[in-house]
Amino acid sequence: MLAVCVHVHVKPEHVDAFIRATAENHRNTILEPGALRFDVLQQADDPARFVLYEVYRDDEAAAAHKATEHYAKWRDTVADWMAEPRRGVKHNGLL
């Protein structure tokens, strides 16, 4: 199992649009056979900061996700809305 926490800081004026675009990516990602979980978390004390908590069966499933049309659409749509580059941190599942 591979878990990825993607830290995203969005420009305040794009928060609502980011949520809509990410909801579409979420709906499609959870249908992928290798995607076990895809949660979108909004920081409680700073609504312009998010964590995408993604869990995949393995590295190959995570790579397959990045090759999907819906991921490419999301990535390109939200690119200019970032206050800083998003940062993905990979974690190995233990328990």
C-alpha positions in Angstrom: 0.0 0.0 0.0 1.2 3.5 -0.9 -0.3 6.6 0.8 0.4 10.1 -0.6 -0.4 13.3 1.2 -0.5 16.1 -1.3 -0.2 19.5 0.4 -1.8 22.3 -1.6 -1.9 26.1 -0.9 -4.5 27.8 -3.1 -4.8 31.5 -3.8 -7.8 32.7 -1.7 -9.8 33.9 -4.7 -9.6 30.4 -6.2 -10.7 28.2 -3.2 -14.2 27.6 -4.4 -13.2 26.7 -7.9 -10.4 24.5 -6.6 -12.9 22.6 -4.5 -15.2 22.0 -7.5 -12.3 20.9 -9.7 -10.9 18.6 -7.0 -14.4 17.1 -6.4 -14.5 16.0 -10.0 -11.0 14.5 -9.8 -12.1 12.7 -6.6 -15.3 11.3 -8.2 -13.2 9.8 -11.0 -10.2 8.7 -8.9 -12.3 6.5 -6.5 -13.5 4.5 -9.5 -9.9 3.5 -10.4 -9.3 -0.2 -9.6 -6.0 0.6 -7.8 -7.2 3.6 -5.8 -8.2 2.6 -2.3 -8.9 6.0 -0.8 -9.0 9.6 -2.0 -9.9 12.2 0.7 -9.9 15.9 0.3 -9.1 17.8 3.5 -9.4 21.5 4.0 -7.3 23.1 6.8 -9.6 24.3 9.7 -7.7 27.5 10.4 -6.7 28.3 6.8 -9.3 27.5 4.2 -6.8 28.1 1.4 -4.8 25.1 2.4 -5.7 21.5 1.6 -4.3 18.0 1.9 -5.3 15.3 -0.6 -4.9 12.0 1.1 -4.5 9.4 -1.5 -4.1 5.6 -1.0 -3.2 3.2 -3.8 -2.7 -0.5 -3.8 0.9 0.0 -5.0 3.3 2.2 -6.9 1.9 1.0 -10.2 -1.7 2.1 -9.3 -0.4 5.5 -8.2 1.4 5.8 -11.6 -1.7 4.7 -13.4 -3.7 7.5 -11.6 -1.2 10.1 -12.9 -1.8 8.8 -16.5 -5.6 9.3 -16.4 -7.4 11.9 -18.3 -9.2 13.2 -15.2 -5.9 13.7 -13.4 -4.4 15.6 -16.3 -7.5 17.8 -16.5 -7.3 18.6 -12.8 -3.6 19.3 -12.8 -3.9 21.7 -15.8 -7.0 23.4 -14.4 -5.7 24.1 -11.0 -2.1 25.0 -11.9 -2.5 28.7 -12.0 -4.6 28.7 -8.8 -1.6 27.6 -6.6 -0.1 30.1 -4.1 2.9 27.9 -4.1 3.8 24.6 -5.8 1.9 21.6 -4.4 4.0 19.1 -2.5 3.4 15.3 -2.4 4.8 13.2 0.4 4.8 9.4 -0.1 4.2 7.1 2.8 4.5 3.3 3.0 1.6 1.6 4.7 2.6 -0.4 7.8 -0.6 -1.4 9.6 
